[in-house]
Amino acid sequence: MEAQKEIREEIEEESLKGKYLTFIVCEETYGIQIRYVTEIVGIQTITEMPEMPEYIKGVINLRGKIIPVMDVRLRFGMQEHVYDDRTCIVVIDYNEITYGLIVDSVSEVIAIGEDSITETPNLYAESSGFVKNIGKIDAVVILLLDCERLLMERTASILR
């Protein structure tokens, strides 16, 4: 029974490999591994929490589950944006914790082959950058996020 479960999990992991949910933040296309994404919801009422970093907008109640939400624009140090009907919350599970990422809009799920992914330039990699790799599909560049850096230890401990 346990062996069957492990085989199912391996098959599922293999089917998700190389697939990314792409979304727009400040007119740039970003991607996050689909294996972390649980759902996408429209913007909704956010309850502000005191003494949080500016990029932590607060929490939402999603079908009875309280989920902290982060504005990705603010996390990247970009200018705040008025939420509109295209603004979405990408709900992700990372290290058994659920988070919401507020993005300008969601694009699509795409497969990016390993041969179409390159590492970030050395100068960027040495900073605390949130981009792990760069994907290329035809002439489109997709900045692939590093969940660990995006959520960082400090942020994760705040949101627990």
Residue pairs with C-beta under 8 A, 6 or more apart in sequence:
13 35
16 33
16 34
16 35
18 111
18 112
18 113
18 114
19 33
19 34
19 35
19 109
19 110
19 111
19 112
20 31
20 32
20 33
20 34
20 109
20 110
20 111
20 112
20 135
20 142
20 144
21 31
21 32
21 34
21 37
21 40
21 90
21 106
21 108
21 109
22 29
22 30
22 31
22 106
22 107
22 108
22 109
22 110
22 142
23 29
23 30
23 31
23 32
23 88
23 90
23 103
23 104
23 105
23 106
23 107
24 30
24 103
24 104
24 105
24 106
24 107
25 72
25 73
25 76
25 78
25 103
25 104
26 73
26 76
26 78
26 79
26 81
26 104
28 143
29 107
29 140
29 141
29 142
29 143
30 72
30 103
30 131
30 142
30 143
30 144
30 145
31 110
31 112
31 135
31 142
31 143
31 144
31 145
32 90
32 92
32 101
32 144
32 145
32 147
33 144
33 147
34 109
36 92
36 93
36 94
36 147
37 90
37 91
37 92
38 91
38 92
38 93
38 98
39 91
40 88
40 89
40 90
40 91
40 106
41 62
41 88
41 89
41 91
41 100
42 85
42 87
42 88
42 89
43 83
43 87
43 88
43 89
43 102
44 60
44 89
45 60
46 57
46 58
46 59
46 60
46 69
47 58
47 59
47 60
47 61
48 57
48 58
49 56
49 58
49 59
49 68
52 58
52 158
53 155
53 158
54 74
55 70
55 71
55 72
55 74
55 75
56 68
56 69
56 70
56 155
56 158
56 159
57 69
57 70
57 71
57 74
57 102
58 68
58 69
59 66
59 67
59 68
59 69
60 66
60 67
60 69
60 89
60 100
61 67
62 91
62 100
65 98
67 91
67 98
67 99
67 100
68 99
68 100
68 159
69 89
69 99
69 100
69 101
69 102
70 99
70 100
70 101
70 102
70 151
70 155
71 80
71 102
72 101
72 102
72 103
72 150
73 79
73 80
73 81
73 102
73 104
74 80
75 130
75 150
76 130
81 87
81 104
83 102
86 104
86 105
87 102
87 103
87 104
87 105
88 102
88 103
88 105
88 106
89 100
89 101
89 102
89 103
90 100
90 101
90 103
90 106
91 98
91 99
91 100
91 101
92 98
92 99
92 100
92 101
92 147
93 99
94 147
94 148
94 151
95 156
97 156
97 159
97 160
99 151
99 159
101 150
110 137
110 142
112 135
112 136
112 137
112 142
112 144
116 135
116 136
116 137
117 133
117 134
117 135
117 136
117 144
118 133
118 134
118 136
119 125
119 133
119 134
120 129
120 131
120 132
120 133
120 134
124 131
128 149
129 146
129 149
130 145
130 146
130 149
130 150
131 143
131 144
131 145
131 146
132 144
132 145
132 146
132 149
133 144
134 141
134 142
134 143
134 144
135 141
135 142
135 143
135 144
136 142
151 159
